[in-house]
């Protein structure tokens, strides 16, 4: 039975990944400092003998035996990663280095949950892995964007210097059950506002686009990437290529919730990307992966979850 470390394992994506791995009979060590994660998300897993929770922070060195590491440790929502930007940088740089050192000591495979924010406010569309991005390195999102970029650099330096087996997945917008009520991103915000019949806040004119991937599809892709042969390092885009405007998303949520909410418009945040859409040819080729859940089904599953939370 392989022993797998999932950092950020009590978070939205991490909890789903822990559950997925337990069902595949891995021994799972879930490590989280609970800054944005929650024990509620993993409480149903504590009954399993092959699940262990460790309350710790990857900014501090980690010393346990593992065969594989999935690094999902870092707030992904702007309101959370901007609340303590220096800590966000430390998590992405110092924390990532600590995990790479752990992988080196254990001769373990390690996967980095990177991000589409690597591309910044892109001038190439759709975004493919060869694009270097358009990031404001001193902007309010830079703590996350540049932190993730440095993390990718560290991964490749450990590959070149120590021949470490690495995997980098660039995750595009993902949604689904176990998102936080105060997540701050569009899907969670719109659903919570709609269920409360409050005004739905759309930034700018709502013409900016995103591509939303349901969490189950995303987790399957991360697992498949970990199983690839050594030569498949990534970066590989993981996301749903169906592009939708934020305004259209708000309208769909109102319709699906039968809400009385009205759409109101607010000023667009600094450096908010205008278009975000992944080219996933590489994921299809190397992982034999393509998202299966359409936006309506995924939104309904998410709405059902939030009904019990608001």
Secondary structure as the mmCIF struct_conf table of DSSP 4:
data_model
#
loop_
_struct_conf.conf_type_id
_struct_conf.id
_struct_conf.beg_label_comp_id
_struct_conf.beg_label_asym_id
_struct_conf.beg_label_seq_id
_struct_conf.end_label_comp_id
_struct_conf.end_label_asym_id
_struct_conf.end_label_seq_id
STRN STRN1 UNK A 3 UNK A 7
TURN_TY1_P TURN_TY1_P1 UNK A 8 UNK A 10
BEND BEND1 UNK A 11 UNK A 11
HELX_RH_AL_P HELX_RH_AL_P1 UNK A 12 UNK A 23
TURN_TY1_P TURN_TY1_P2 UNK A 24 UNK A 25
STRN STRN2 UNK A 27 UNK A 32
BEND BEND2 UNK A 35 UNK A 36
HELX_RH_3T_P HELX_RH_3T_P1 UNK A 39 UNK A 41
TURN_TY1_P TURN_TY1_P3 UNK A 42 UNK A 42
HELX_RH_3T_P HELX_RH_3T_P2 UNK A 43 UNK A 45
TURN_TY1_P TURN_TY1_P4 UNK A 46 UNK A 47
TURN_TY1_P TURN_TY1_P5 UNK A 49 UNK A 50
STRN STRN3 UNK A 51 UNK A 55
TURN_TY1_P TURN_TY1_P6 UNK A 58 UNK A 59
BEND BEND3 UNK A 60 UNK A 60
BEND BEND4 UNK A 67 UNK A 67
STRN STRN4 UNK A 68 UNK A 71
BEND BEND5 UNK A 74 UNK A 74
BEND BEND6 UNK A 77 UNK A 77
HELX_RH_AL_P HELX_RH_AL_P2 UNK A 78 UNK A 81
TURN_TY1_P TURN_TY1_P7 UNK A 82 UNK A 84
HELX_RH_AL_P HELX_RH_AL_P3 UNK A 85 UNK A 90
HELX_RH_PI_P HELX_RH_PI_P1 UNK A 91 UNK A 95
HELX_RH_AL_P HELX_RH_AL_P4 UNK A 96 UNK A 106
TURN_TY1_P TURN_TY1_P8 UNK A 107 UNK A 107
STRN STRN5 UNK A 109 UNK A 115
HELX_RH_3T_P HELX_RH_3T_P3 UNK A 116 UNK A 119
STRN STRN6 UNK A 120 UNK A 120
BEND BEND7 UNK A 121 UNK A 121
BEND BEND8 UNK A 123 UNK A 126
STRN STRN7 UNK A 127 UNK A 127
TURN_TY1_P TURN_TY1_P9 UNK A 129 UNK A 130
STRN STRN8 UNK A 134 UNK A 134
TURN_TY1_P TURN_TY1_P10 UNK A 137 UNK A 138
BEND BEND9 UNK A 139 UNK A 139
TURN_TY1_P TURN_TY1_P11 UNK A 140 UNK A 141
HELX_RH_AL_P HELX_RH_AL_P5 UNK A 142 UNK A 162
STRN STRN9 UNK A 166 UNK A 171
STRN STRN10 UNK A 174 UNK A 175
TURN_TY1_P TURN_TY1_P12 UNK A 177 UNK A 178
TURN_TY1_P TURN_TY1_P13 UNK A 181 UNK A 182
BEND BEND10 UNK A 185 UNK A 185
HELX_RH_AL_P HELX_RH_AL_P6 UNK A 186 UNK A 195
TURN_TY1_P TURN_TY1_P14 UNK A 196 UNK A 197
HELX_LH_PP_P HELX_LH_PP_P1 UNK A 198 UNK A 199
STRN STRN11 UNK A 200 UNK A 203
TURN_TY1_P TURN_TY1_P15 UNK A 204 UNK A 205
BEND BEND11 UNK A 206 UNK A 206
STRN STRN12 UNK A 209 UNK A 210
STRN STRN13 UNK A 213 UNK A 214
HELX_RH_AL_P HELX_RH_AL_P7 UNK A 215 UNK A 226
TURN_TY1_P TURN_TY1_P16 UNK A 227 UNK A 227
BEND BEND12 UNK A 228 UNK A 228
TURN_TY1_P TURN_TY1_P17 UNK A 230 UNK A 231
STRN STRN14 UNK A 234 UNK A 238
BEND BEND13 UNK A 239 UNK A 239
STRN STRN15 UNK A 244 UNK A 245
HELX_RH_AL_P HELX_RH_AL_P8 UNK A 246 UNK A 257
TURN_TY1_P TURN_TY1_P18 UNK A 258 UNK A 258
STRN STRN16 UNK A 263 UNK A 266
HELX_LH_PP_P HELX_LH_PP_P2 UNK A 267 UNK A 269
TURN_TY1_P TURN_TY1_P19 UNK A 270 UNK A 271
BEND BEND14 UNK A 274 UNK A 274
STRN STRN17 UNK A 278 UNK A 278
HELX_RH_AL_P HELX_RH_AL_P9 UNK A 281 UNK A 287
HELX_RH_AL_P HELX_RH_AL_P10 UNK A 295 UNK A 307
TURN_TY1_P TURN_TY1_P20 UNK A 308 UNK A 309
#
